[in-house]
Amino acid sequence: MLGCQHIAAAASFAVLGIVAVLPAQSRAADFYAGKTLELIVGGAPGGGIDLYARGLARYFGMHIPGTPAIVVKNMPGASGTRAVQHVYAVAPANGLTLVAIPPGAIIGPLLDEKADKTADPSKLQYLGTTNAGAGICTTMNTSPTKTFEQALQRKTIMGAQGPGALTYDIGYLVQKVTGAQYSIVTGYNGSSHLLLAMERGEIDGICGWNWSSAKSQKPDWLRDKKLNVILQTGVGEDEELTQLGVPSIWTYIKDDDDRKIAEFILAQKGFERPLAVGPKTPIELVAVLRKSFDKTMTDLQFLADMEKAGLDVAPASGDKVQTLVEAFYATPKHIVDKGRNAIRP
């Protein structure tokens, strides 16, 4: 009889476990039906992070149980940190606020000793990234610097935003580890302003521009050969850029310490276009949103539209991005210090 009671109890617990798992989707459908999610974009309209976020927003809601609407809201400022602070401490932790941020918003607080530590990007709950892309350094065809070999020999004015932005961090990284004769002018508000400055001749070019963003933002410049793509900056070499004859940053790094610094700074390319929710969002909703994100990444219509817009999709799951960010924050202090000195002159 006792054995029967144990079996009955075990069966009850098993049923309870199944009940706890199975209703997750239906409860999420009940929760999200008729709701509107707000997608906060930590960048200006027209920039790379904005283009990816809006492309995702058109399809993401279709794959969330209950098919909620998604409204995109731009919140530029402090290289994405303002958006992180909003979802971290201002927006309700109810699964209705998403944030798309540039990688600089994640690595900035780790590298900047004076950064506001109240919003910790490593504590955000990541749903995935739509792209783990290649970066480029490029100059306008009107610039005397048309190759990276020339950039090693002559002064080349590169535009950038501020600390934490890829144009700033990668620009200074390239200058430090390769000896490029970059003179970096800061203070531009987003890639659209930087591209306008290039067109006007105020600057020679920019570094840290995402290759897929270049193809979507300025396909005519590439088609008409108005751009000199002089260097690729990624964790590895990008096949398309290599076929185009664009040299890799790794070709020009000779010192072992400089290589370690570059590996650390460029690790952020593994979470190029991350999507996240606040740290206190219920884990059940996080799981649903992660699953929905993964489904969106296999939506053929989504992929076709992104390709049409020139936006490469090379996704990584929320679990993988979470692991990458946590590993990044676990980097030994002496490497972090060297990285900081390289890109925060």
C-alpha positions in Angstrom: 0.0 0.0 0.0 2.9 2.3 0.9 4.4 1.6 -2.5 1.1 2.6 -4.1 1.0 5.8 -2.2 4.6 6.6 -3.3 3.6 5.9 -6.9 0.5 8.0 -6.6 2.5 10.9 -5.0 5.1 10.6 -7.7 2.5 10.6 -10.4 0.9 13.7 -8.8 4.2 15.6 -8.8 4.8 14.6 -12.4 1.4 15.8 -13.4 2.0 19.1 -11.5 5.3 19.4 -13.3 3.6 18.9 -16.7 0.9 21.4 -15.8 3.6 23.9 -14.8 5.3 23.6 -18.2 2.4 23.1 -20.6 0.4 26.2 -19.8 3.4 28.5 -20.3 2.5 29.2 -23.9 -1.2 29.5 -23.2 -0.6 31.8 -20.2 1.7 33.9 -22.4 -1.0 34.0 -25.1 -3.5 35.2 -22.5 -1.0 37.7 -21.2 0.2 39.2 -24.5 -3.1 39.1 -26.4 -4.3 42.6 -27.1 -1.1 44.1 -25.5 1.4 46.4 -27.1 5.1 46.0 -26.5 7.4 49.0 -26.6 10.8 48.4 -28.3 13.3 51.0 -27.1 16.1 51.6 -29.5 19.3 52.9 -28.0 20.3 54.9 -31.1 19.1 57.6 -33.5 16.6 56.9 -36.3 18.3 55.6 -39.5 21.3 54.1 -37.7 22.3 50.5 -37.9 20.8 49.5 -34.6 17.6 51.3 -35.6 17.3 49.6 -38.9 17.8 46.1 -37.4 15.3 46.8 -34.6 12.6 48.1 -37.0 13.1 45.1 -39.3 12.7 42.8 -36.3 9.7 44.6 -34.9 7.7 43.9 -38.1 7.8 40.2 -37.5 8.7 39.5 -33.9 5.1 40.1 -32.6 3.8 37.5 -35.0 5.8 34.8 -33.2 4.9 35.8 -29.7 1.9 33.9 -28.3 -1.1 36.3 -28.5 0.5 38.2 -31.4 0.9 41.6 -29.6 1.7 44.8 -31.4 5.1 46.3 -31.2 5.8 50.0 -31.2 9.4 51.3 -31.8 10.6 54.2 -29.8 14.1 55.8 -30.3 16.0 56.8 -27.2 19.5 57.8 -28.2 22.0 59.1 -25.7 25.3 58.1 -24.2 26.0 55.4 -26.8 22.9 53.4 -25.8 23.4 53.7 -22.0 20.3 55.9 -21.7 18.1 53.1 -23.1 19.8 50.6 -20.8 19.0 52.8 -17.8 15.4 53.1 -18.9 14.7 49.4 -19.0 16.8 48.8 -16.0 15.2 51.2 -13.6 12.3 53.1 -15.2 10.2 50.7 -17.3 7.9 48.2 -15.5 9.4 44.7 -15.3 6.3 43.2 -16.9 7.6 41.8 -20.1 6.2 44.6 -22.2 9.4 46.7 -22.7 12.2 45.5 -25.0 15.5 47.2 -25.7 17.7 47.1 -28.7 21.2 48.5 -27.9 24.6 48.8 -29.6 27.3 46.6 -28.1 29.1 49.7 -26.8 26.2 50.1 -24.3 27.2 46.7 -22.9 31.0 47.1 -22.8 31.0 50.8 -21.9 30.4 50.4 -18.1 33.1 47.8 -17.9 35.7 49.9 -19.6 34.8 53.3 -18.2 35.7 53.5 -14.5 33.6 56.7 -14.1 30.5 55.1 -15.6 27.2 55.0 -13.8 27.1 51.5 -12.3 23.5 51.6 -11.3 22.4 50.0 -14.6 24.5 46.9 -15.1 24.2 45.6 -18.7 25.4 42.2 -17.7 22.2 41.8 -15.6 19.9 42.4 -18.5 18.1 39.3 -19.8 19.1 38.8 -23.5 16.6 37.4 -26.0 19.2 37.1 -28.8 21.1 39.0 -31.4 20.1 39.3 -35.1 23.6 39.7 -36.2 27.2 39.0 -35.2 28.7 41.1 -37.9 31.9 42.3 -39.4 33.1 45.9 -38.9 34.9 48.0 -41.4 37.1 51.1 -41.6 36.3 53.2 -44.7 37.1 56.5 -46.3 35.3 58.5 -48.9 36.7 58.3 -52.5 37.6 62.0 -52.2 40.0 61.3 -49.4 43.8 61.0 -50.2 43.7 57.8 -48.0 42.4 55.1 -50.2 44.1 52.0 -48.6 45.0 51.0 -45.1 48.7 51.0 -46.1 48.3 54.7 -46.8 46.5 55.2 -43.4 49.7 53.8 -41.8 51.7 56.5 -43.4 49.6 59.6 -43.5 47.3 61.5 -41.3 43.7 60.4 -41.8 40.8 62.2 -40.1 38.3 59.7 -38.8 34.9 60.7 -37.3 33.4 59.2 -34.2 30.6 59.6 -31.7 31.7 59.3 -28.1 33.2 56.7 -25.7 31.3 53.5 -25.9 30.3 53.9 -29.6 31.9 51.5 -32.0 33.2 54.4 -34.2 35.1 55.7 -31.2 36.3 52.5 -29.6 37.3 50.7 -32.8 38.8 53.8 -34.2 41.1 54.2 -31.2 41.8 50.4 -31.1 43.0 50.4 -34.7 45.1 53.4 -34.0 46.7 51.7 -30.9 47.4 48.2 -32.2 48.3 48.9 -35.8 49.9 52.3 -35.7 47.5 53.9 -38.1 47.9 57.6 -38.3 44.3 58.3 -37.4 43.3 61.7 -36.1 39.9 61.0 -34.5 37.3 63.8 -34.3 34.4 63.1 -31.9 31.0 64.4 -31.1 28.9 63.2 -34.0 25.4 62.1 -33.2 25.0 58.7 -34.9 26.1 57.2 -38.1 23.8 59.3 -40.3 25.6 62.5 -39.1 29.0 60.8 -39.7 28.1 59.8 -43.2 27.0 63.4 -43.9 30.3 64.6 -42.6 32.1 62.2 -44.9 30.1 63.4 -47.9 30.9 67.1 -47.0 34.6 66.3 -46.7 34.7 67.3 -43.0 36.3 63.9 -42.3 38.1 61.2 -44.3 36.0 58.4 -43.0 35.0 56.2 -40.1 36.0 53.0 -38.3 33.7 50.5 -36.6 30.9 50.8 -39.2 29.0 47.5 -39.5 29.5 46.0 -42.9 25.8 45.1 -43.2 24.8 48.6 -42.2 27.1 50.1 -44.9 25.4 47.9 -47.5 21.9 48.9 -46.3 22.5 52.6 -45.6 24.7 53.5 -48.5 24.3 50.8 -51.3 24.8 53.5 -53.9 28.1 54.6 -52.4 29.3 51.0 -52.7 27.8 50.5 -56.2 29.3 53.8 -57.5 32.7 53.2 -55.7 32.4 56.3 -53.6 33.7 54.3 -50.6 37.2 52.9 -50.0 36.7 49.9 -47.6 40.3 49.9 -46.2 40.1 47.5 -43.3 37.9 44.8 -41.7 37.6 44.6 -38.0 36.1 41.4 -36.7 36.8 38.4 -34.4 37.7 36.6 -37.6 37.8 37.4 -41.3 34.6 38.0 -43.2 34.5 35.9 -46.3 32.7 38.6 -48.5 35.2 41.3 -47.4 38.1 39.0 -48.0 36.9 38.2 -51.5 36.7 42.0 -52.1 40.4 42.2 -51.1 39.8 44.1 -47.8 42.7 43.3 -45.4 42.0 42.2 -41.8 43.2 44.1 -38.7 44.9 40.9 -37.6 47.4 41.2 -40.5 48.8 44.4 -38.9 49.0 43.3 -35.2 52.5 42.2 -34.3 52.6 42.4 -30.5 51.1 39.6 -28.4 49.7 42.1 -25.8 48.1 44.1 -28.6 46.5 40.9 -30.0 45.0 40.2 -26.5 43.6 43.7 -26.3 42.1 43.4 -29.8 40.5 40.0 -29.0 39.0 41.5 -25.9 37.6 44.7 -27.5 36.4 42.9 -30.7 34.6 40.2 -28.7 31.6 42.5 -28.7 31.1 41.7 -32.4 29.6 38.4 -31.0 26.6 40.4 -29.8 26.4 43.1 -32.5 22.6 43.7 -32.5 21.3 42.4 -29.1 17.7 42.5 -27.9 17.0 42.4 -24.2 14.5 42.9 -21.4 15.0 44.3 -17.9 16.7 42.2 -15.2 13.5 41.8 -13.1 11.3 40.5 -16.0 9.7 37.2 -14.9 11.8 34.3 -16.2 8.7 32.6 -17.7 8.1 35.6 -20.0 11.8 35.7 -20.8 11.7 32.1 -21.9 8.7 32.7 -24.1 10.3 35.8 -25.7 13.5 33.9 -26.3 11.7 31.1 -28.1 9.7 33.7 -30.1 12.9 35.4 -31.1 14.4 32.1 -32.3 11.3 31.5 -34.4 11.5 34.9 -35.9 15.1 34.2 -37.0 13.8 31.3 -39.2 10.9 33.2 -40.6 11.5 33.1 -44.4 9.6 36.3 -45.1 11.6 38.1 -42.3 14.9 36.8 -43.8 13.8 37.9 -47.3 12.9 41.4 -46.2 16.1 41.8 -44.3 18.1 40.6 -47.3 16.2 43.0 -49.5 17.2 45.8 -47.1 20.8 44.7 -47.2 20.8 43.7 -43.5 22.7 40.5 -42.9 21.1 38.1 -40.4 23.6 35.9 -38.5 21.7 35.3 -35.3 22.6 33.9 -31.9 20.2 32.8 -29.2 19.4 34.6 -26.0 21.3 31.9 -24.0 24.4 32.3 -26.1 24.4 36.1 -25.9 23.8 35.9 -22.1 26.9 33.6 -21.9 29.0 35.9 -24.1 28.1 39.0 -22.1 28.8 37.3 -18.7 32.1 36.0 -20.0 33.0 39.4 -21.2 32.4 40.8 -17.7 34.5 38.0 -16.3 37.6 39.2 -18.3 40.7 39.4 -16.0 41.2 42.9 -14.7 44.7 43.4 -16.3 43.2 42.7 -19.7 40.4 45.1 -19.1 42.9 47.8 -17.9 44.9 47.4 -21.1 41.8 47.5 -23.2 40.7 50.6 -21.5 44.0 52.3 -22.0 43.9 51.4 -25.7 40.5 52.9 -26.5 40.1 55.6 -23.8 43.0 58.0 -24.4 
